[in-house]
Amino acid sequence: MTLGTDNVAASAARSPSSERVHDEFMALTPAAREQREEKLRRILRDDGTTHHAGAIAERSSRAWDLDLLPAVIDAERWAPIEAGLVERAELFNLILADLYGERTLLRDGVLPPEALLIHPGFLRPCDGVRHPGTQQLFLQAVDLLERSDGVYVAAADQTQVPRGIGYALENRTVLSRVVPKIFRRANVLRLSPFFASLRQTLQNLAPELDEPHVVLLSPGPTDATYFEHAFLANYLGLPLVQSGDIVVRDGDVWMKALDGLSRIDVILRQVRDWACDPLELQSDSFLGVPGLLHAARQGRVLLANPIGAGALENPALQRYLPAIGRHFLGREPALESIPTYWCGEADDLALVTGQLEQLVVLPIDHRRDEAPVLYPATMTADERDALRARITHRPEAFAAQRLPDRAGCRQLADDPGAGAQAITRTFCVATGSSFAVLPGGLSRRVPGSERPLDPERWSNRDTWVVSAKPLVPTASPFLDRQGRFKLVDRTPLPSRVVENLFWMGRYAERAESALRLLRTLFLTLNGPDPMPRDVRDALLLAVTRVTGTRPGFEGDGALLEDPDEELLAVVLDARRSGSVRANLAALLAAADDTKELLSSDMLRVLNDIEDANEALGAALTGGLASAPEEALDPLVTALLALAGLTQESMIRGVGWRFMELGRRLERSLQLLALCRSLLIRPLPDGHEEEALQALFLTLEMLITYRRRYRGRVELPQGFELLLIDRSNPRSLLFQLEALQGHLDELPRVGVDTRELQPEQRAALDAITTLRISPLVTLGETDADGTRVELAQLLERLRDRILTIGTVVSERYFEHREGPQLLVPTVWEGE
């Protein structure tokens, strides 16, 4: 059976279905196409769709690149390809079971031992690890190339962490919104049945449990494809966990949640094999879970895919797939692989060294920091000679492939990618005793043909499998085994997630407080009336004390004479703790770590914050000479939008409470810092009214004060509005009572008494202290001109609020220690 031989002539022989799609796109005017491309980029940006191949880069450089034009395959042409992919997945499942089981492939001489044992993906500690039943491989990605004769051939397989499935779904979601009419009329085969199968497969891995606890294990936000992990977890309704969220105890795997440990039954892992267990595999890995492999070996947890599946990514396997197919299936696989050579065979070695420029070379035992694919055609003569010498010296460590002469055909008549190399990655998921194939996948165009497998050169496309028949409704991925909708919000949140939400609230409030104070300072500095010097100096000192950017204006009196450079640093210096940019960077990092819980609107606002943060430097290029407060307004507005969405869009669950706890706690501390900076020592010559006006303007109270009291801004009335007014959402009492309410609703971890806990006592003490304090005496000064009672009150309240933050952190959040040396250190001179 040869795949793709029907309907294989070039683009002129397209089927009526694909021809219809072609005509629809060709009917778009240049202006309409540009408009849709702009909308496409905007949606990807709003969704936070990012990816980076290679070293970790800055957030702004990882935008996902998606073409407006899809790759189109007719359903009739896709059917034999799909059958070949199912057969290939079944064969790889048999190979995986054999490699860590009876190893008949080695015993019967089908596969040379050297070709297997030299590959780093074959992990000896995984020997004997086996899931119940015949299915061992649950998810597989296959990269397909199209030859010039229209035949699709397999180029590579991903089995330990198949990547791209989430991006394929995102591509489809975005493109269906950008060109909805074209998409509906094209009868594009839907992706949702595949994801329904994926979710059902994960549930079925623990058949003895009605509702197994399934999680998705991610390396975390530093991973190049973290967006995909969060997107998949969100779509499938799975908790997204990292290594620090999981612990192995007594052979079982547990998730660390607020109310204790919650057992995990199934893990959909996105951590590579070598990093999964530092006890038995890579000892310096902080991405895995100590003891995870032992738990899998004992059948106490089931992993998809199992650790050790990376052995199937060995490029030498492609060389022996026909023989392996005859061994297990009694026939060669229908889906051909691209011509592959293993240099451990004498004939293959001679061919590879003699035709090196016409091949790509794949080091079988390459380290993780080395290139997995070498392109002799792009090397100099000396480099090729050196590579040839390496291959001759260790032939068993190298494989090579001959790429098709033309991998990919033109999809549209005016396609700018016509003639480019094209790779289509599609996916197979286990279903019972067989596999289901994603109808379509992730297509990537590579300009030129010298480095067609280089991921940094890929341009992404959605892949449409189009049918001539109308489509029927598909199943939802959220149905349980009885066809009922499942409640997926019963799983507790990992403590890491709520900690990040807590700090997300705190950093947002820190950034907003700093921005508001700086904006007030700029407005008063550049106002129509000159600001008294003592008021100006008090506000500058408040900037340092509120932001914590010491020594700042406290340490060098000369800065008070020329404050512009220091103020710019408080805004722009991201390396300076407490600066606006540092707080925003911390906010965005905490949001990244909780992305799967945030709504699309919140992600859109976070993108606005990121954009406004990046634009600050350009907006303040001219320094503080011209309306610098205007540069801060977009950030203040975006932070207010984030606060509004927190109130209006988040479910009142434990995550929301911790975010609000962080926000109210930080707003209390910022308010106390402002009062301590501006009110403890009265300004001389009647300038205190101007300082009070600046304080109320910063806190959005000035208009309220004027409407309520209709007179000069004076301290006694100001204390009422500032400290004890329950109707004022920025008063101190409002924050303390909100804190008390959230604390009362938190899970009582390890507490079996109705007695008030330390954080509750601290909140009650702060509220009581504030409410019984006479406002009149707070404004009185001693002989030194200091408001002693006010200073003592503010200090006591600050101590109680810091106690709340410390106790909450110690009780609910995990504090992982860094690596510690377990062997004696050899000191110099010994």
LINHUZI-V441055 format. One record per residue. RES is the residue in one small letter. NEAR is the number of other C-alpha atoms within 10 Angstrom. D_CENTER is the distance of its C-alpha to the mean C-alpha in Angstrom with 1 decimal. Layout:
res: (RES RES)
near: (NEAR NEAR)
d_center: (D_CENTER D_CENTER)
//
This chain:
res: (m t l g t d n v a a s a a r s p s s e r v h d e f m a l t p a a r e q r e e k l r r i l r d d g t t h h a g a i a e r s s r a w d l d l l p a v i d a e r w a p i e a g l v e r a e l f n l i l a d l y g e r t l l r d g v l p p e a l l i h p g f l r p c d g v r h p g t q q l f l q a v d l l e r s d g v y v a a a d q t q v p r g i g y a l e n r t v l s r v v p k i f r r a n v l r l s p f f a s l r q t l q n l a p e l d e p h v v l l s p g p t d a t y f e h a f l a n y l g l p l v q s g d i v v r d g d v w m k a l d g l s r i d v i l r q v r d w a c d p l e l q s d s f l g v p g l l h a a r q g r v l l a n p i g a g a l e n p a l q r y l p a i g r h f l g r e p a l e s i p t y w c g e a d d l a l v t g q l e q l v v l p i d h r r d e a p v l y p a t m t a d e r d a l r a r i t h r p e a f a a q r l p d r a g c r q l a d d p g a g a q a i t r t f c v a t g s s f a v l p g g l s r r v p g s e r p l d p e r w s n r d t w v v s a k p l v p t a s p f l d r q g r f k l v d r t p l p s r v v e n l f w m g r y a e r a e s a l r l l r t l f l t l n g p d p m p r d v r d a l l l a v t r v t g t r p g f e g d g a l l e d p d e e l l a v v l d a r r s g s v r a n l a a l l a a a d d t k e l l s s d m l r v l n d i e d a n e a l g a a l t g g l a s a p e e a l d p l v t a l l a l a g l t q e s m i r g v g w r f m e l g r r l e r s l q l l a l c r s l l i r p l p d g h e e e a l q a l f l t l e m l i t y r r r y r g r v e l p q g f e l l l i d r s n p r s l l f q l e a l q g h l d e l p r v g v d t r e l q p e q r a a l d a i t t l r i s p l v t l g e t d a d g t r v e l a q l l e r l r d r i l t i g t v v s e r y f e h r e g p q l l v p t v w e g e)
near: (11 15 21 22 14 12 15 18 14 13 15 11 11 18 18 13 22 25 18 17 22 20 13 16 16 15 10 12 10 10 9 11 17 13 12 18 19 13 18 22 20 13 18 18 17 18 20 22 21 20 21 19 15 11 9 13 13 8 13 10 11 16 15 17 17 22 18 23 20 23 26 25 21 20 24 17 18 19 15 19 22 21 16 21 27 21 19 23 27 20 18 22 22 19 25 22 21 15 23 20 14 12 14 15 18 15 11 10 9 16 20 18 12 12 22 21 14 16 21 20 22 23 20 14 15 21 15 15 21 20 20 11 9 13 20 23 27 24 25 27 25 23 20 27 26 22 21 16 17 20 21 27 25 22 25 19 23 20 26 27 21 20 19 18 20 20 25 24 20 19 26 23 14 20 24 15 14 20 19 12 11 18 18 12 15 25 20 27 18 18 18 17 19 21 22 18 21 21 20 19 19 24 20 18 23 18 11 8 11 11 15 17 20 25 24 23 25 25 23 21 19 14 19 18 22 22 22 25 28 26 22 21 23 17 15 17 21 22 23 27 27 26 20 19 20 23 19 18 13 8 18 19 24 19 25 22 21 24 16 14 16 18 18 20 23 23 22 22 24 24 21 21 24 22 20 27 23 19 17 18 19 14 14 12 16 18 20 28 21 22 21 26 28 20 19 22 21 16 17 17 24 24 25 23 23 27 30 25 29 23 24 25 19 23 26 28 21 24 20 16 21 18 17 23 20 13 15 14 14 11 12 16 21 19 24 21 19 20 16 24 26 27 24 20 13 11 11 18 22 13 14 27 19 11 12 21 16 15 22 22 25 23 22 24 18 16 10 8 7 10 11 15 17 19 19 22 15 12 13 10 12 9 12 18 15 12 18 18 13 13 21 18 10 11 19 22 22 25 29 28 23 17 19 18 12 17 25 28 21 18 23 21 12 9 11 10 19 16 18 19 26 31 25 24 27 26 28 26 23 24 18 15 9 16 24 22 25 24 24 27 29 25 27 26 24 25 18 12 15 14 19 21 22 15 14 11 15 20 17 25 26 27 24 26 26 28 20 17 11 11 13 9 8 12 14 15 20 19 15 17 13 7 10 10 12 15 11 12 10 7 15 17 22 25 22 22 26 22 23 24 28 25 24 28 27 25 25 24 26 24 25 23 24 26 24 20 23 24 22 21 23 18 16 18 14 17 10 8 8 10 16 13 11 15 22 18 17 17 24 23 20 24 27 23 21 23 23 17 18 16 11 22 24 16 11 10 12 9 16 18 10 10 16 14 11 18 22 18 17 26 24 19 17 17 10 17 15 24 26 27 23 20 25 26 18 19 25 21 17 21 23 22 23 21 25 24 21 18 16 14 15 23 21 20 20 24 18 21 24 20 14 19 21 14 15 18 16 10 15 20 11 11 15 16 10 12 15 21 19 14 19 22 15 18 24 20 15 20 21 16 18 22 17 13 15 19 13 10 13 16 11 11 10 18 22 20 22 26 22 24 27 25 24 25 23 24 24 24 21 20 23 20 20 20 19 18 19 20 20 20 18 18 17 10 8 9 15 20 16 17 23 20 20 22 25 20 17 20 18 15 20 18 12 13 20 12 9 11 12 10 9 11 19 14 18 14 15 20 16 14 22 25 20 18 15 16 10 17 14 20 22 25 24 20 25 22 17 17 26 20 15 18 20 13 11 16 12 16 11 9 9 7 8 7 9 11 14 14 22 20 16 21 23 18 16 23 21 12 13 20 13 8 13 10 20 12 13 19 19 14 16 9 6 8 13 16 19 18 19 22 18 13 17 21 15 15 24 19 14 21 23 17 18 22 15 12 16 19 14 10 12 20 20 17 10 7 6 7 8 6 7 6 6 6 7 7 6 5 4 4)
d_center: (42.2 40.7 37.6 37.6 41.3 41.9 41.1 40.1 42.1 40.1 38.7 42.3 42.3 39.3 39.8 40.6 37.1 35.3 38.1 37.5 33.8 35.1 37.7 35.2 33.0 36.2 37.5 34.8 36.3 34.7 34.0 32.5 30.2 29.1 28.4 26.3 24.3 23.7 22.6 20.2 18.6 18.5 16.8 14.1 13.7 14.0 11.3 8.8 9.0 8.2 9.3 11.5 14.3 15.9 15.5 12.6 13.6 13.4 10.8 13.7 14.5 11.6 12.5 12.9 16.6 18.4 22.1 24.1 26.5 25.5 27.0 29.7 31.3 34.1 33.9 37.2 36.0 32.7 34.6 36.0 32.7 31.1 34.0 33.6 29.9 30.8 33.6 31.4 28.8 31.8 33.2 30.1 30.1 33.7 32.9 30.2 32.6 35.4 33.7 33.0 36.1 39.5 38.7 41.4 39.9 40.9 44.1 45.4 44.6 42.2 39.5 40.6 39.3 38.5 36.0 34.1 34.5 33.5 30.0 27.4 25.7 28.9 28.5 31.8 30.4 29.2 32.8 33.8 30.5 31.0 29.6 32.4 33.9 33.8 30.2 28.2 25.7 23.4 21.0 21.9 20.9 23.8 24.1 27.3 29.5 32.4 35.7 38.3 40.2 37.4 36.7 33.1 32.6 29.7 28.4 25.8 24.1 20.7 21.3 19.5 15.9 16.5 13.8 13.8 14.7 11.8 12.4 16.1 15.7 13.9 16.7 19.3 18.1 18.2 21.4 23.2 22.8 23.9 27.0 27.7 31.4 31.1 28.5 30.7 33.9 32.5 32.2 28.9 28.2 25.4 22.3 22.2 24.9 22.8 19.9 22.7 24.0 20.8 20.6 24.3 24.2 21.8 24.2 27.2 26.2 27.7 30.7 32.6 30.2 30.2 26.7 24.9 21.8 19.0 15.5 12.5 12.1 9.0 9.5 6.7 4.6 7.7 7.5 8.4 7.0 3.5 3.9 7.0 6.5 5.6 8.2 10.5 10.6 11.4 13.9 15.6 15.7 14.5 13.3 10.0 11.5 11.4 14.7 16.0 15.9 18.3 21.9 24.8 28.1 31.3 29.7 27.3 23.6 22.5 19.5 20.2 20.3 22.2 25.4 25.5 24.4 23.4 24.2 21.8 23.6 21.1 17.9 15.9 14.5 12.0 13.6 16.5 20.0 21.2 18.5 18.9 21.9 23.2 26.6 27.5 25.3 23.7 25.0 22.8 19.5 17.3 14.7 17.2 19.6 23.3 25.6 23.2 25.3 28.5 27.2 26.4 29.8 31.5 29.8 28.4 24.9 24.0 21.2 20.1 20.7 23.0 22.7 25.0 24.1 23.3 27.1 27.1 25.3 28.4 29.8 33.3 32.9 33.1 36.6 37.9 36.3 39.6 41.4 38.7 39.0 42.8 42.4 40.3 40.9 44.3 43.1 40.9 37.5 37.8 34.7 35.7 33.6 34.0 36.9 35.7 37.9 37.8 39.8 41.1 43.5 46.4 46.6 42.9 43.1 46.0 44.3 41.1 42.9 45.3 42.8 39.9 39.4 39.0 36.2 32.7 32.6 30.1 30.6 30.3 29.8 27.5 25.6 21.8 22.5 24.9 24.7 24.8 27.0 30.0 31.8 35.4 36.3 34.5 36.1 39.4 42.4 42.2 38.5 39.5 42.4 40.3 37.9 40.9 42.3 39.1 39.3 43.0 42.6 39.9 40.1 38.4 35.2 34.7 34.3 34.6 34.0 35.9 33.8 35.4 37.4 35.5 32.1 31.5 33.9 34.0 32.6 34.1 37.3 35.9 32.5 31.7 30.0 33.3 34.1 30.7 29.4 27.1 25.0 23.9 21.5 22.1 21.4 23.8 23.3 26.1 28.3 31.2 33.1 31.7 28.6 27.2 25.9 23.4 25.8 24.3 21.0 19.3 22.0 21.8 24.7 25.6 28.2 31.2 31.9 31.9 28.4 27.3 24.8 22.9 19.3 19.2 22.0 20.6 20.7 19.2 21.2 21.2 24.0 26.5 29.0 31.7 34.6 38.0 38.1 36.5 33.5 33.8 31.3 28.7 27.5 24.6 21.9 22.5 26.2 27.4 30.1 32.8 31.2 30.4 27.2 25.3 24.1 20.6 20.2 22.6 20.2 19.9 16.7 15.9 17.5 14.4 12.8 16.0 16.4 13.4 14.7 18.1 17.1 15.3 18.7 20.6 18.9 19.3 22.9 23.6 22.5 24.5 27.5 27.6 27.4 30.1 32.4 32.0 32.6 35.7 36.9 36.7 38.4 41.2 41.7 42.1 43.9 47.4 49.0 48.9 47.0 49.1 48.2 47.8 45.3 43.3 43.3 42.2 39.2 38.2 38.5 36.5 33.6 33.6 34.0 31.5 28.7 29.8 30.0 33.2 35.7 35.4 38.4 39.6 40.2 42.0 44.5 44.5 41.1 42.7 45.0 42.4 39.0 37.2 35.5 34.3 33.0 31.0 29.5 28.6 26.6 25.3 25.1 21.5 22.9 25.1 24.1 24.8 24.6 23.1 20.5 19.7 19.2 17.1 14.8 14.7 14.0 11.0 9.6 10.5 9.1 5.5 6.5 8.1 6.4 8.0 11.2 11.5 13.9 13.9 16.4 14.5 11.6 14.6 16.2 13.3 13.4 17.2 16.9 15.0 17.7 20.5 19.5 19.6 22.9 24.5 26.0 27.6 28.8 30.5 31.8 35.3 34.9 36.2 39.2 38.3 36.6 33.5 32.7 31.9 28.9 27.5 28.1 24.9 22.7 25.0 24.8 21.0 20.9 23.7 21.9 18.9 21.6 23.3 20.4 19.9 23.6 24.0 20.9 19.5 21.4 23.6 22.0 21.3 17.9 19.7 22.5 20.6 19.0 22.6 24.1 22.1 23.1 26.8 27.1 26.0 28.1 31.0 30.7 30.4 33.4 35.4 34.6 35.9 39.0 39.7 39.5 41.7 44.0 45.3 47.8 49.4 49.8 53.4 55.4 53.8 50.5 48.6 48.5 46.4 44.0 43.7 43.1 40.3 38.8 39.1 37.8 34.6 34.2 35.2 38.4 41.1 41.9 42.0 44.4 46.7 46.9 47.6 50.0 51.4 52.5 51.6 48.4 49.8 48.4 49.7 48.3 45.1 44.6 44.9 42.2 40.0 40.3 41.6 41.1 39.2 39.0 37.1 33.3 33.2 36.1 35.8 37.3 34.8 31.9 33.7 34.7 31.1 30.0 32.8 31.9 28.3 29.5 32.1 29.5 27.2 27.6 30.5 29.1 32.0 34.5 37.5 39.6 39.9 40.5 38.3 35.7 35.5 32.7 34.8 37.9 36.4 35.3 38.8 40.6 38.7 39.6 43.2 43.7 42.6 44.6 47.9 47.8 50.6 49.2 52.5 52.7 49.2 50.5 53.5 53.7 55.6 58.0 55.3 53.7 50.7 49.5 49.6 48.9 45.9 44.5 45.1 43.5 40.3 40.1 40.6 37.9 35.5 36.2 35.7 32.3 31.1 32.4 30.3 27.1 28.2 29.3 26.2 24.0 26.3 26.7 23.3 20.7 20.4 21.4 20.6 23.2 22.6 24.4 28.1 30.8 32.9 35.7 38.2 37.6 40.3 41.4 43.0 46.8 46.7)
//
